[in-house]
Amino acid sequence: MPEEGEMFGRVLKMLGGENVMVKCTDGVTRRGRIRGKLKRRVWIRDNDIVIIAPWDFNEAERGDIVWRFTLPQVEWLKDNNHIAKDF
């Protein structure tokens, strides 16, 4: 679950390298950066649900991707009303 300062997001588009476009639950589209810890361990694709942590100094535009959810985890989040059914 997202901690303080983090939020859910849906990957819109892969930008290449470690950058992706993410539509966040607050309605802002941010450029997310896949952290080094996840870069070669977790493959992120379009329409994946992720946790993004906006940067302190540029929070409306950039953020770090902290976690990617699998399909069963996304279904559980929707069933327990943590994210909207149409998100």
C-alpha positions in Angstrom: 0.0 0.0 0.0 1.2 3.6 -0.7 2.8 5.3 2.3 2.7 9.0 3.1 3.6 11.0 0.0 3.0 8.1 -2.4 0.1 7.3 -4.7 -1.3 4.9 -7.2 -0.7 5.4 -10.9 -1.3 3.7 -14.2 1.5 3.5 -16.8 0.4 5.3 -20.0 3.5 5.0 -22.1 7.0 3.8 -22.0 9.4 6.6 -22.9 12.6 4.6 -23.2 15.3 3.8 -20.8 14.1 4.1 -17.3 11.3 6.7 -17.9 7.6 6.1 -18.2 4.5 8.4 -18.4 2.2 7.7 -15.4 -1.4 9.0 -14.8 -1.7 9.4 -11.0 -4.8 9.1 -8.8 -4.7 12.9 -8.2 -5.3 13.5 -11.9 -1.8 14.6 -12.7 0.3 13.0 -15.5 3.9 12.6 -14.3 7.1 11.3 -15.8 8.1 8.4 -13.7 11.6 7.0 -13.3 12.1 3.3 -12.5 14.3 3.1 -9.5 17.6 1.2 -9.8 16.3 -1.4 -7.3 13.5 -2.3 -9.7 15.1 -1.6 -13.0 16.3 -5.2 -13.9 14.1 -7.2 -11.5 10.6 -6.0 -12.5 9.4 -5.5 -16.0 7.0 -2.6 -16.3 4.6 -2.4 -19.3 1.8 -0.2 -20.5 -1.4 -0.2 -18.3 0.4 -1.6 -15.2 -0.7 -0.2 -11.8 2.3 1.2 -9.9 3.0 3.2 -6.8 4.7 6.5 -7.6 6.5 8.8 -5.1 6.5 12.4 -6.4 9.8 14.2 -6.1 10.0 16.9 -3.4 11.3 19.7 -5.7 9.3 19.0 -8.9 6.3 17.0 -7.6 3.9 18.1 -10.3 6.1 16.7 -13.1 8.4 13.9 -11.9 8.4 10.9 -9.6 10.0 7.6 -8.7 8.2 4.3 -9.4 8.4 2.4 -6.1 6.3 -0.8 -6.8 4.5 -2.6 -9.6 1.4 -4.6 -8.9 0.6 -8.0 -10.5 -2.9 -8.7 -12.0 -4.2 -10.6 -9.0 -3.0 -7.8 -6.7 -4.8 -5.2 -8.9 -8.0 -7.3 -8.7 -7.7 -7.4 -4.9 -7.1 -3.6 -4.8 -10.3 -3.0 -6.8 -12.4 -5.5 -4.8 -11.4 -3.8 -1.6 -12.0 -0.3 -2.9 -8.4 0.9 -2.7 -8.5 2.0 -6.3 -11.5 2.8 -8.6 -12.9 -0.1 -10.7 -12.3 1.9 -13.9 -8.8 3.1 -13.0 
